[in-house]
Amino acid sequence: MPDDKTKKRPQDSSRINIHEPYEVNYWCDTFGCTEVQLKAAVKAVGDSAAEVKKYLGK
């Protein structure tokens, strides 16, 4: 079943899904970063929100 596009927050707040635009927007707002920075962080440390937060220094 596809994600509900009316949702503005991720269903699993411990993981970052960079393939869903609404999640990318949510995490960029949350971490105060750009999409490029978010995707680079996920590539570097994986999709764990806690690890991405540490990587970005937030």
C-alpha distance matrix in Angstrom:
0.0 3.8 6.7 8.9 11.8 14.3 14.4 17.3 17.2 15.1 13.3 15.4 18.7 20.3 18.4 18.3 15.6 17.8 15.2 13.9 16.9 16.6 16.8 19.6 21.4 21.0 22.4 25.1 26.3 26.2 28.2 30.3 29.6 28.7 25.6 27.9 29.1 25.7 24.5 27.9 27.7 24.3 25.8 28.9 27.7 24.0 21.0 22.7 23.3 26.6 27.8 26.9 28.7 31.7 31.7 31.8 34.6 33.0
3.8 0.0 3.8 6.5 8.6 11.6 11.9 14.5 14.8 13.0 12.1 14.4 17.3 19.1 16.9 16.2 13.2 14.9 12.2 10.5 13.3 13.1 13.7 16.4 18.0 18.0 19.6 22.0 23.2 23.5 25.5 27.3 26.5 25.4 22.2 24.6 26.1 22.8 21.7 25.2 25.2 22.0 23.7 26.9 26.0 22.4 19.4 21.3 21.5 25.1 26.2 24.8 26.6 29.8 29.5 29.3 32.2 30.6
6.7 3.8 0.0 3.8 5.9 8.8 8.3 10.8 11.0 9.5 9.0 11.7 14.2 16.5 14.6 13.7 11.2 13.2 11.1 8.6 11.0 10.1 10.5 13.7 14.9 14.6 16.4 18.9 19.8 20.1 22.3 24.0 23.6 22.8 20.0 22.7 23.8 20.4 19.9 23.5 23.2 20.3 22.4 25.4 24.3 20.9 17.6 19.1 18.8 22.4 23.8 22.3 23.8 27.1 27.1 26.7 29.4 27.5
8.9 6.5 3.8 0.0 3.8 5.5 5.9 9.2 10.3 10.0 9.6 13.1 15.2 18.1 16.7 15.9 13.8 15.5 13.8 10.6 12.0 10.1 11.4 14.7 15.0 14.5 17.0 19.4 19.6 20.0 22.7 24.2 24.3 23.6 21.1 24.2 25.3 22.0 22.0 25.7 25.3 22.7 25.1 28.0 26.9 23.7 20.2 21.4 20.5 24.0 25.8 24.2 25.1 28.6 28.9 28.0 30.5 28.3
11.8 8.6 5.9 3.8 0.0 3.8 5.3 7.6 9.8 10.4 11.3 14.6 15.9 18.9 17.4 15.7 13.5 14.4 12.7 9.1 9.4 7.5 9.9 12.7 12.5 12.6 15.5 17.3 17.4 18.5 21.2 22.2 22.1 21.0 18.7 22.0 23.4 20.4 20.4 24.2 24.2 21.9 24.3 27.3 26.6 23.7 20.3 21.7 20.5 24.1 25.7 23.6 24.4 28.0 28.0 26.7 29.4 27.1
14.3 11.6 8.8 5.5 3.8 0.0 3.8 6.4 9.3 11.0 11.9 15.5 16.4 19.8 18.9 17.5 16.0 17.0 15.9 12.1 11.8 9.0 11.4 14.4 13.3 12.8 16.2 17.9 17.2 18.3 21.4 22.2 22.8 22.2 20.3 23.9 25.0 22.0 22.7 26.4 26.0 24.1 26.8 29.5 28.6 25.9 22.3 23.3 21.5 24.9 26.9 24.9 25.1 28.9 29.2 27.7 30.0 27.4
14.4 11.9 8.3 5.9 5.3 3.8 0.0 3.8 5.7 7.6 8.5 12.0 12.7 16.2 15.7 14.6 13.7 15.2 14.8 11.1 11.1 7.8 9.1 12.5 11.6 10.3 13.4 15.7 15.0 15.4 18.6 19.9 20.6 20.5 18.9 22.4 23.0 19.8 20.7 24.3 23.5 21.6 24.6 27.0 25.8 23.2 19.5 20.0 18.2 21.4 23.6 21.8 21.9 25.6 26.3 24.9 27.0 24.3
17.3 14.5 10.8 9.2 7.6 6.4 3.8 0.0 3.8 6.9 9.3 12.1 11.6 15.2 14.7 13.2 12.9 13.9 14.3 10.6 9.8 6.0 7.2 10.1 8.5 6.9 10.3 12.3 11.3 11.9 15.2 16.3 17.2 17.3 16.1 19.8 20.1 17.1 18.6 22.0 21.1 19.7 22.9 25.1 23.9 21.8 18.2 18.6 16.2 19.3 21.6 19.4 19.2 23.0 23.6 21.9 23.8 21.1
17.2 14.8 11.0 10.3 9.8 9.3 5.7 3.8 0.0 3.8 6.5 8.7 7.9 11.5 11.5 10.6 11.1 12.9 13.8 10.7 10.8 7.4 6.4 9.7 9.1 6.2 8.7 11.6 10.9 10.4 13.5 15.4 16.4 17.1 15.9 19.4 19.1 15.8 17.4 20.6 19.2 17.6 21.0 22.9 21.3 19.1 15.5 15.4 13.0 15.9 18.4 16.7 16.4 20.1 21.1 19.8 21.6 18.8
15.1 13.0 9.5 10.0 10.4 11.0 7.6 6.9 3.8 0.0 3.8 5.4 5.6 8.8 8.2 7.8 8.2 10.8 11.8 9.3 10.6 8.1 5.8 9.3 10.3 7.7 8.8 12.3 12.6 11.6 14.0 16.5 17.0 17.5 15.8 18.8 18.5 14.9 15.9 19.1 17.5 15.4 18.7 20.6 18.8 16.3 12.5 12.6 10.9 14.1 16.4 15.0 15.4 18.9 19.7 19.1 21.1 18.8
13.3 12.1 9.0 9.6 11.3 11.9 8.5 9.3 6.5 3.8 0.0 3.8 6.1 9.0 9.0 9.9 10.1 13.3 13.8 11.5 13.6 11.2 9.3 12.9 14.0 11.5 12.4 16.0 16.3 14.9 17.3 20.0 20.6 21.2 19.4 22.2 21.9 18.1 18.8 21.9 20.2 17.6 20.7 22.7 20.5 17.6 13.9 13.6 12.6 15.5 17.9 17.3 17.8 21.0 22.1 21.9 23.8 21.4
15.4 14.4 11.7 13.1 14.6 15.5 12.0 12.1 8.7 5.4 3.8 0.0 3.8 5.5 5.9 8.0 9.2 12.8 14.0 12.6 14.9 13.1 10.2 13.2 14.9 12.3 12.0 15.8 16.5 14.5 16.3 19.4 19.8 20.8 19.1 21.5 20.7 16.9 17.6 20.2 18.0 15.4 18.6 20.1 17.5 14.7 11.1 10.3 9.7 12.4 14.7 14.6 15.3 18.2 19.5 19.7 21.5 19.5
18.7 17.3 14.2 15.2 15.9 16.4 12.7 11.6 7.9 5.6 6.1 3.8 0.0 3.8 5.5 7.3 9.8 12.7 14.8 13.4 14.9 12.9 9.7 12.1 13.4 10.3 9.5 13.3 13.7 11.2 13.0 16.3 17.0 18.6 17.4 19.9 18.5 14.9 16.3 18.7 16.2 14.3 17.8 18.8 16.2 14.1 10.6 9.0 7.2 9.6 12.5 12.2 12.2 15.2 16.8 16.8 18.2 15.9
20.3 19.1 16.5 18.1 18.9 19.8 16.2 15.2 11.5 8.8 9.0 5.5 3.8 0.0 3.8 7.0 10.0 13.0 15.4 15.0 16.8 15.5 11.9 13.6 15.5 12.8 11.0 14.6 15.6 12.8 13.5 17.2 17.5 19.2 18.0 19.8 18.2 14.6 15.8 17.6 14.7 12.6 15.9 16.5 13.5 11.4 8.3 5.9 5.2 7.0 9.6 10.2 10.8 13.2 14.8 15.6 16.9 15.2
18.4 16.9 14.6 16.7 17.4 18.9 15.7 14.7 11.5 8.2 9.0 5.9 5.5 3.8 0.0 3.8 6.5 9.6 11.9 12.0 14.2 13.6 9.9 11.3 14.0 12.0 10.1 13.5 15.3 13.2 13.6 17.0 16.5 17.5 15.7 17.3 16.1 12.4 12.9 15.0 12.6 9.9 13.0 14.2 11.7 8.9 5.3 4.8 5.2 8.4 9.6 9.4 11.1 13.7 14.3 15.1 17.2 16.0
18.3 16.2 13.7 15.9 15.7 17.5 14.6 13.2 10.6 7.8 9.9 8.0 7.3 7.0 3.8 0.0 3.8 6.1 8.9 9.1 10.9 10.8 7.1 7.8 10.8 9.6 7.6 10.5 12.9 11.6 11.8 14.7 13.7 14.2 12.1 13.8 13.1 9.3 9.6 12.2 10.4 7.8 11.0 12.9 11.2 8.6 5.0 6.4 5.9 9.7 10.3 8.7 10.7 13.7 13.5 13.7 16.4 15.3
15.6 13.2 11.2 13.8 13.5 16.0 13.7 12.9 11.1 8.2 10.1 9.2 9.8 10.0 6.5 3.8 0.0 3.8 5.4 6.0 8.7 9.4 6.4 7.2 10.7 10.5 9.4 11.9 14.4 14.0 14.4 16.8 15.4 14.9 12.0 13.8 14.1 10.5 9.7 12.9 12.2 9.1 11.5 14.3 13.3 10.2 7.0 9.5 9.7 13.5 13.7 11.9 14.2 17.1 16.4 16.5 19.6 18.6
17.8 14.9 13.2 15.5 14.4 17.0 15.2 13.9 12.9 10.8 13.3 12.8 12.7 13.0 9.6 6.1 3.8 0.0 3.8 5.6 7.1 9.1 6.8 5.6 9.4 10.5 9.2 10.5 13.6 14.0 13.9 15.5 13.5 12.2 8.9 10.5 11.5 8.2 6.8 10.4 10.6 8.1 10.0 13.1 13.2 10.7 8.4 11.4 11.3 15.0 14.6 12.0 14.5 17.3 15.9 15.5 19.0 18.4
15.2 12.2 11.1 13.8 12.7 15.9 14.8 14.3 13.8 11.8 13.8 14.0 14.8 15.4 11.9 8.9 5.4 3.8 0.0 3.8 6.4 9.0 8.0 7.7 11.0 12.4 12.2 13.4 16.2 16.9 17.3 18.7 16.7 14.9 11.3 12.9 14.6 11.8 9.8 13.4 14.2 11.4 12.6 16.1 16.3 13.5 11.3 14.4 14.7 18.4 18.1 15.7 18.2 21.1 19.7 19.3 22.8 22.1
13.9 10.5 8.6 10.6 9.1 12.1 11.1 10.6 10.7 9.3 11.5 12.6 13.4 15.0 12.0 9.1 6.0 5.6 3.8 0.0 3.8 5.6 5.4 6.4 8.8 10.0 10.8 12.3 14.4 15.4 16.5 17.8 16.4 14.9 11.7 14.2 15.8 12.7 11.9 15.6 16.0 13.5 15.4 18.7 18.5 15.7 12.8 15.3 14.8 18.6 19.1 16.6 18.4 21.7 20.8 20.0 23.2 22.0
16.9 13.3 11.0 12.0 9.4 11.8 11.1 9.8 10.8 10.6 13.6 14.9 14.9 16.8 14.2 10.9 8.7 7.1 6.4 3.8 0.0 3.8 5.4 5.0 6.2 8.6 9.9 10.4 12.3 14.1 15.3 15.8 14.5 12.6 9.7 12.7 14.6 12.0 11.8 15.5 16.2 14.6 16.6 19.6 19.8 17.6 14.9 17.2 15.9 19.6 20.2 17.2 18.6 22.0 21.0 19.5 22.7 21.3
16.6 13.1 10.1 10.1 7.5 9.0 7.8 6.0 7.4 8.1 11.2 13.1 12.9 15.5 13.6 10.8 9.4 9.1 9.0 5.6 3.8 0.0 3.8 5.5 5.1 6.2 8.7 9.9 10.7 12.2 14.3 15.0 14.6 13.6 11.4 14.9 16.1 13.2 13.9 17.6 17.5 16.0 18.6 21.3 20.9 18.7 15.5 17.0 15.2 18.8 20.1 17.3 18.0 21.7 21.3 19.7 22.4 20.5
16.8 13.7 10.5 11.4 9.9 11.4 9.1 7.2 6.4 5.8 9.3 10.2 9.7 11.9 9.9 7.1 6.4 6.8 8.0 5.4 5.4 3.8 0.0 3.8 5.3 4.9 6.1 8.4 9.8 10.3 12.0 13.6 13.1 12.7 10.5 13.8 14.2 10.9 11.7 15.2 14.6 12.8 15.8 18.2 17.5 15.2 11.9 13.2 11.5 15.1 16.4 13.8 14.7 18.3 18.1 16.9 19.6 17.7
19.6 16.4 13.7 14.7 12.7 14.4 12.5 10.1 9.7 9.3 12.9 13.2 12.1 13.6 11.3 7.8 7.2 5.6 7.7 6.4 5.0 5.5 3.8 0.0 3.8 5.5 5.3 6.0 8.5 9.7 10.5 11.4 10.2 9.2 6.7 10.0 10.7 7.8 8.6 12.2 12.1 11.0 13.7 16.1 16.0 14.3 11.7 13.5 11.7 15.2 15.7 12.6 13.6 17.1 16.3 14.7 17.7 16.3
21.4 18.0 14.9 15.0 12.5 13.3 11.6 8.5 9.1 10.3 14.0 14.9 13.4 15.5 14.0 10.8 10.7 9.4 11.0 8.8 6.2 5.1 5.3 3.8 0.0 3.8 5.6 5.2 6.2 8.5 10.1 10.1 9.7 8.9 7.7 11.5 12.1 9.9 11.6 14.8 14.7 14.2 17.0 19.1 19.0 17.7 15.0 16.2 13.8 17.0 18.0 14.7 14.9 18.5 18.0 15.8 18.4 16.5
21.0 18.0 14.6 14.5 12.6 12.8 10.3 6.9 6.2 7.7 11.5 12.3 10.3 12.8 12.0 9.6 10.5 10.5 12.4 10.0 8.6 6.2 4.9 5.5 3.8 0.0 3.8 5.6 5.3 6.1 8.7 9.8 10.5 11.0 10.3 13.9 13.6 10.8 13.0 16.1 15.0 14.4 17.7 19.4 18.6 17.2 14.1 14.5 11.7 14.6 16.3 13.6 13.2 17.0 17.3 15.2 17.3 14.9
22.4 19.6 16.4 17.0 15.5 16.2 13.4 10.3 8.7 8.8 12.4 12.0 9.5 11.0 10.1 7.6 9.4 9.2 12.2 10.8 9.9 8.7 6.1 5.3 5.6 3.8 0.0 3.8 5.4 4.8 5.9 8.0 8.1 9.3 8.8 11.8 10.7 7.7 10.4 13.0 11.5 11.1 14.6 15.9 15.1 14.0 11.3 11.6 8.6 11.5 12.8 9.8 9.6 13.4 13.5 11.6 13.9 11.8
25.1 22.0 18.9 19.4 17.3 17.9 15.7 12.3 11.6 12.3 16.0 15.8 13.3 14.6 13.5 10.5 11.9 10.5 13.4 12.3 10.4 9.9 8.4 6.0 5.2 5.6 3.8 0.0 3.8 5.5 5.3 5.5 5.0 5.8 6.3 9.5 8.6 6.7 9.8 12.1 11.3 12.0 15.0 16.2 16.1 15.7 13.6 14.3 11.4 13.8 14.5 11.1 10.7 14.1 13.6 10.9 13.4 11.6
26.3 23.2 19.8 19.6 17.4 17.2 15.0 11.3 10.9 12.6 16.3 16.5 13.7 15.6 15.3 12.9 14.4 13.6 16.2 14.4 12.3 10.7 9.8 8.5 6.2 5.3 5.4 3.8 0.0 3.8 5.6 5.1 6.9 8.5 9.7 13.0 12.0 10.4 13.6 15.8 14.7 15.4 18.6 19.6 19.2 18.8 16.4 16.5 13.1 15.2 16.6 13.5 12.1 15.6 15.8 12.9 14.5 11.9
26.2 23.5 20.1 20.0 18.5 18.3 15.4 11.9 10.4 11.6 14.9 14.5 11.2 12.8 13.2 11.6 14.0 14.0 16.9 15.4 14.1 12.2 10.3 9.7 8.5 6.1 4.8 5.5 3.8 0.0 3.8 5.7 8.1 10.6 11.7 14.5 12.7 10.7 14.1 15.9 14.0 14.6 18.1 18.6 17.5 17.2 14.8 14.0 10.4 12.0 13.9 11.3 9.4 13.0 13.9 11.4 12.5 9.5
28.2 25.5 22.3 22.7 21.2 21.4 18.6 15.2 13.5 14.0 17.3 16.3 13.0 13.5 13.6 11.8 14.4 13.9 17.3 16.5 15.3 14.3 12.0 10.5 10.1 8.7 5.9 5.3 5.6 3.8 0.0 3.8 5.5 8.8 10.5 12.5 10.0 8.5 12.2 13.3 11.2 12.6 15.9 15.9 15.1 15.6 13.9 13.2 9.8 10.8 11.9 9.0 6.9 10.1 10.6 7.7 9.0 6.5
30.3 27.3 24.0 24.2 22.2 22.2 19.9 16.3 15.4 16.5 20.0 19.4 16.3 17.2 17.0 14.7 16.8 15.5 18.7 17.8 15.8 15.0 13.6 11.4 10.1 9.8 8.0 5.5 5.1 5.7 3.8 0.0 3.8 7.1 9.8 11.9 9.7 9.5 13.2 14.1 12.9 14.8 17.7 17.8 17.7 18.3 16.9 16.7 13.4 14.5 15.2 12.0 10.2 12.9 12.8 9.3 10.5 8.4
29.6 26.5 23.6 24.3 22.1 22.8 20.6 17.2 16.4 17.0 20.6 19.8 17.0 17.5 16.5 13.7 15.4 13.5 16.7 16.4 14.5 14.6 13.1 10.2 9.7 10.5 8.1 5.0 6.9 8.1 5.5 3.8 0.0 3.8 6.7 8.2 6.1 6.5 10.0 10.8 10.2 12.4 14.8 15.1 15.7 16.4 15.4 15.9 13.3 14.8 14.6 11.0 10.3 12.8 11.6 8.2 10.5 9.7
28.7 25.4 22.8 23.6 21.0 22.2 20.5 17.3 17.1 17.5 21.2 20.8 18.6 19.2 17.5 14.2 14.9 12.2 14.9 14.9 12.6 13.6 12.7 9.2 8.9 11.0 9.3 5.8 8.5 10.6 8.8 7.1 3.8 0.0 3.8 5.3 5.1 6.2 8.6 9.9 10.6 12.4 14.2 15.3 16.5 16.9 15.9 17.3 15.1 17.2 16.7 12.9 13.1 15.6 13.8 10.8 13.7 13.3
25.6 22.2 20.0 21.1 18.7 20.3 18.9 16.1 15.9 15.8 19.4 19.1 17.4 18.0 15.7 12.1 12.0 8.9 11.3 11.7 9.7 11.4 10.5 6.7 7.7 10.3 8.8 6.3 9.7 11.7 10.5 9.8 6.7 3.8 0.0 3.8 5.5 5.0 6.1 8.5 9.8 10.5 12.2 14.1 15.4 15.1 13.9 16.0 14.4 17.0 16.4 12.6 13.8 16.5 14.4 12.2 15.6 15.3
27.9 24.6 22.7 24.2 22.0 23.9 22.4 19.8 19.4 18.8 22.2 21.5 19.9 19.8 17.3 13.8 13.8 10.5 12.9 14.2 12.7 14.9 13.8 10.0 11.5 13.9 11.8 9.5 13.0 14.5 12.5 11.9 8.2 5.3 3.8 0.0 3.8 5.5 5.3 6.1 8.6 10.0 10.5 12.2 14.3 14.6 14.4 16.7 15.7 18.0 16.5 12.9 14.5 16.4 13.7 11.9 15.4 16.0
29.1 26.1 23.8 25.3 23.4 25.0 23.0 20.1 19.1 18.5 21.9 20.7 18.5 18.2 16.1 13.1 14.1 11.5 14.6 15.8 14.6 16.1 14.2 10.7 12.1 13.6 10.7 8.6 12.0 12.7 10.0 9.7 6.1 5.1 5.5 3.8 0.0 3.8 5.5 5.1 6.1 8.7 9.8 10.4 12.2 13.1 13.2 14.8 13.5 15.2 13.6 10.0 11.2 12.9 10.1 8.1 11.6 12.5
25.7 22.8 20.4 22.0 20.4 22.0 19.8 17.1 15.8 14.9 18.1 16.9 14.9 14.6 12.4 9.3 10.5 8.2 11.8 12.7 12.0 13.2 10.9 7.8 9.9 10.8 7.7 6.7 10.4 10.7 8.5 9.5 6.5 6.2 5.0 5.5 3.8 0.0 3.8 5.5 5.1 6.2 8.6 9.8 10.6 10.7 10.0 11.6 10.3 12.6 11.5 7.7 9.4 11.8 9.7 8.2 11.9 11.9
24.5 21.7 19.9 22.0 20.4 22.7 20.7 18.6 17.4 15.9 18.8 17.6 16.3 15.8 12.9 9.6 9.7 6.8 9.8 11.9 11.8 13.9 11.7 8.6 11.6 13.0 10.4 9.8 13.6 14.1 12.2 13.2 10.0 8.6 6.1 5.3 5.5 3.8 0.0 3.8 5.4 5.1 6.1 8.6 10.1 9.6 9.4 12.1 11.9 14.5 12.8 9.5 12.2 14.2 11.6 11.0 14.8 15.4
27.9 25.2 23.5 25.7 24.2 26.4 24.3 22.0 20.6 19.1 21.9 20.2 18.7 17.6 15.0 12.2 12.9 10.4 13.4 15.6 15.5 17.6 15.2 12.2 14.8 16.1 13.0 12.1 15.8 15.9 13.3 14.1 10.8 9.9 8.5 6.1 5.1 5.5 3.8 0.0 3.8 5.5 5.0 6.1 8.7 9.6 10.7 13.0 13.1 14.8 12.4 9.4 12.2 13.1 9.9 9.8 13.5 14.9
27.7 25.2 23.2 25.3 24.2 26.0 23.5 21.1 19.2 17.5 20.2 18.0 16.2 14.7 12.6 10.4 12.2 10.6 14.2 16.0 16.2 17.5 14.6 12.1 14.7 15.0 11.5 11.3 14.7 14.0 11.2 12.9 10.2 10.6 9.8 8.6 6.1 5.1 5.4 3.8 0.0 3.8 5.4 5.0 6.1 7.4 8.5 9.9 9.9 11.2 8.6 5.7 8.6 9.5 6.5 7.0 10.6 12.0
24.3 22.0 20.3 22.7 21.9 24.1 21.6 19.7 17.6 15.4 17.6 15.4 14.3 12.6 9.9 7.8 9.1 8.1 11.4 13.5 14.6 16.0 12.8 11.0 14.2 14.4 11.1 12.0 15.4 14.6 12.6 14.8 12.4 12.4 10.5 10.0 8.7 6.2 5.1 5.5 3.8 0.0 3.8 5.4 5.4 4.6 5.3 7.8 8.7 10.8 8.6 6.3 9.9 11.2 9.0 10.1 13.5 14.2
25.8 23.7 22.4 25.1 24.3 26.8 24.6 22.9 21.0 18.7 20.7 18.6 17.8 15.9 13.0 11.0 11.5 10.0 12.6 15.4 16.6 18.6 15.8 13.7 17.0 17.7 14.6 15.0 18.6 18.1 15.9 17.7 14.8 14.2 12.2 10.5 9.8 8.6 6.1 5.0 5.4 3.8 0.0 3.8 5.9 5.7 7.9 10.7 12.2 14.0 11.2 9.4 13.1 13.7 10.9 12.3 15.7 17.1
28.9 26.9 25.4 28.0 27.3 29.5 27.0 25.1 22.9 20.6 22.7 20.1 18.8 16.5 14.2 12.9 14.3 13.1 16.1 18.7 19.6 21.3 18.2 16.1 19.1 19.4 15.9 16.2 19.6 18.6 15.9 17.8 15.1 15.3 14.1 12.2 10.4 9.8 8.6 6.1 5.0 5.4 3.8 0.0 3.8 6.1 9.2 10.8 12.3 13.0 9.6 8.5 11.9 11.5 8.4 10.6 13.6 15.6
27.7 26.0 24.3 26.9 26.6 28.6 25.8 23.9 21.3 18.8 20.5 17.5 16.2 13.5 11.7 11.2 13.3 13.2 16.3 18.5 19.8 20.9 17.5 16.0 19.0 18.6 15.1 16.1 19.2 17.5 15.1 17.7 15.7 16.5 15.4 14.3 12.2 10.6 10.1 8.7 6.1 5.4 5.9 3.8 0.0 3.8 6.9 7.6 9.6 9.9 6.4 6.5 10.0 9.5 7.5 10.3 12.8 14.4
24.0 22.4 20.9 23.7 23.7 25.9 23.2 21.8 19.1 16.3 17.6 14.7 14.1 11.4 8.9 8.6 10.2 10.7 13.5 15.7 17.6 18.7 15.2 14.3 17.7 17.2 14.0 15.7 18.8 17.2 15.6 18.3 16.4 16.9 15.1 14.6 13.1 10.7 9.6 9.6 7.4 4.6 5.7 6.1 3.8 0.0 3.8 5.8 8.6 10.0 7.5 7.4 11.1 11.7 10.3 12.5 15.3 16.1
21.0 19.4 17.6 20.2 20.3 22.3 19.5 18.2 15.5 12.5 13.9 11.1 10.6 8.3 5.3 5.0 7.0 8.4 11.3 12.8 14.9 15.5 11.9 11.7 15.0 14.1 11.3 13.6 16.4 14.8 13.9 16.9 15.4 15.9 13.9 14.4 13.2 10.0 9.4 10.7 8.5 5.3 7.9 9.2 6.9 3.8 0.0 3.8 6.2 8.8 7.7 7.1 10.4 12.1 11.4 12.9 15.6 15.6
22.7 21.3 19.1 21.4 21.7 23.3 20.0 18.6 15.4 12.6 13.6 10.3 9.0 5.9 4.8 6.4 9.5 11.4 14.4 15.3 17.2 17.0 13.2 13.5 16.2 14.5 11.6 14.3 16.5 14.0 13.2 16.7 15.9 17.3 16.0 16.7 14.8 11.6 12.1 13.0 9.9 7.8 10.7 10.8 7.6 5.8 3.8 0.0 3.8 5.4 5.3 6.2 8.5 10.0 10.5 12.3 14.2 13.8
23.3 21.5 18.8 20.5 20.5 21.5 18.2 16.2 13.0 10.9 12.6 9.7 7.2 5.2 5.2 5.9 9.7 11.3 14.7 14.8 15.9 15.2 11.5 11.7 13.8 11.7 8.6 11.4 13.1 10.4 9.8 13.4 13.3 15.1 14.4 15.7 13.5 10.3 11.9 13.1 9.9 8.7 12.2 12.3 9.6 8.6 6.2 3.8 0.0 3.8 5.5 5.1 6.0 8.6 9.8 10.4 12.2 11.0
26.6 25.1 22.4 24.0 24.1 24.9 21.4 19.3 15.9 14.1 15.5 12.4 9.6 7.0 8.4 9.7 13.5 15.0 18.4 18.6 19.6 18.8 15.1 15.2 17.0 14.6 11.5 13.8 15.2 12.0 10.8 14.5 14.8 17.2 17.0 18.0 15.2 12.6 14.5 14.8 11.2 10.8 14.0 13.0 9.9 10.0 8.8 5.4 3.8 0.0 3.8 5.5 5.1 6.3 8.7 10.0 10.6 9.7
27.8 26.2 23.8 25.8 25.7 26.9 23.6 21.6 18.4 16.4 17.9 14.7 12.5 9.6 9.6 10.3 13.7 14.6 18.1 19.1 20.2 20.1 16.4 15.7 18.0 16.3 12.8 14.5 16.6 13.9 11.9 15.2 14.6 16.7 16.4 16.5 13.6 11.5 12.8 12.4 8.6 8.6 11.2 9.6 6.4 7.5 7.7 5.3 5.5 3.8 0.0 3.8 5.4 5.1 6.1 8.6 9.7 10.2
26.9 24.8 22.3 24.2 23.6 24.9 21.8 19.4 16.7 15.0 17.3 14.6 12.2 10.2 9.4 8.7 11.9 12.0 15.7 16.6 17.2 17.3 13.8 12.6 14.7 13.6 9.8 11.1 13.5 11.3 9.0 12.0 11.0 12.9 12.6 12.9 10.0 7.7 9.5 9.4 5.7 6.3 9.4 8.5 6.5 7.4 7.1 6.2 5.1 5.5 3.8 0.0 3.8 5.4 4.9 6.1 8.5 8.8
28.7 26.6 23.8 25.1 24.4 25.1 21.9 19.2 16.4 15.4 17.8 15.3 12.2 10.8 11.1 10.7 14.2 14.5 18.2 18.4 18.6 18.0 14.7 13.6 14.9 13.2 9.6 10.7 12.1 9.4 6.9 10.2 10.3 13.1 13.8 14.5 11.2 9.4 12.2 12.2 8.6 9.9 13.1 11.9 10.0 11.1 10.4 8.5 6.0 5.1 5.4 3.8 0.0 3.8 5.5 5.2 6.2 5.3
31.7 29.8 27.1 28.6 28.0 28.9 25.6 23.0 20.1 18.9 21.0 18.2 15.2 13.2 13.7 13.7 17.1 17.3 21.1 21.7 22.0 21.7 18.3 17.1 18.5 17.0 13.4 14.1 15.6 13.0 10.1 12.9 12.8 15.6 16.5 16.4 12.9 11.8 14.2 13.1 9.5 11.2 13.7 11.5 9.5 11.7 12.1 10.0 8.6 6.3 5.1 5.4 3.8 0.0 3.8 5.4 5.0 6.1
31.7 29.5 27.1 28.9 28.0 29.2 26.3 23.6 21.1 19.7 22.1 19.5 16.8 14.8 14.3 13.5 16.4 15.9 19.7 20.8 21.0 21.3 18.1 16.3 18.0 17.3 13.5 13.6 15.8 13.9 10.6 12.8 11.6 13.8 14.4 13.7 10.1 9.7 11.6 9.9 6.5 9.0 10.9 8.4 7.5 10.3 11.4 10.5 9.8 8.7 6.1 4.9 5.5 3.8 0.0 3.8 5.4 7.8
31.8 29.3 26.7 28.0 26.7 27.7 24.9 21.9 19.8 19.1 21.9 19.7 16.8 15.6 15.1 13.7 16.5 15.5 19.3 20.0 19.5 19.7 16.9 14.7 15.8 15.2 11.6 10.9 12.9 11.4 7.7 9.3 8.2 10.8 12.2 11.9 8.1 8.2 11.0 9.8 7.0 10.1 12.3 10.6 10.3 12.5 12.9 12.3 10.4 10.0 8.6 6.1 5.2 5.4 3.8 0.0 3.8 5.6
34.6 32.2 29.4 30.5 29.4 30.0 27.0 23.8 21.6 21.1 23.8 21.5 18.2 16.9 17.2 16.4 19.6 19.0 22.8 23.2 22.7 22.4 19.6 17.7 18.4 17.3 13.9 13.4 14.5 12.5 9.0 10.5 10.5 13.7 15.6 15.4 11.6 11.9 14.8 13.5 10.6 13.5 15.7 13.6 12.8 15.3 15.6 14.2 12.2 10.6 9.7 8.5 6.2 5.0 5.4 3.8 0.0 3.8
33.0 30.6 27.5 28.3 27.1 27.4 24.3 21.1 18.8 18.8 21.4 19.5 15.9 15.2 16.0 15.3 18.6 18.4 22.1 22.0 21.3 20.5 17.7 16.3 16.5 14.9 11.8 11.6 11.9 9.5 6.5 8.4 9.7 13.3 15.3 16.0 12.5 11.9 15.4 14.9 12.0 14.2 17.1 15.6 14.4 16.1 15.6 13.8 11.0 9.7 10.2 8.8 5.3 6.1 7.8 5.6 3.8 0.0
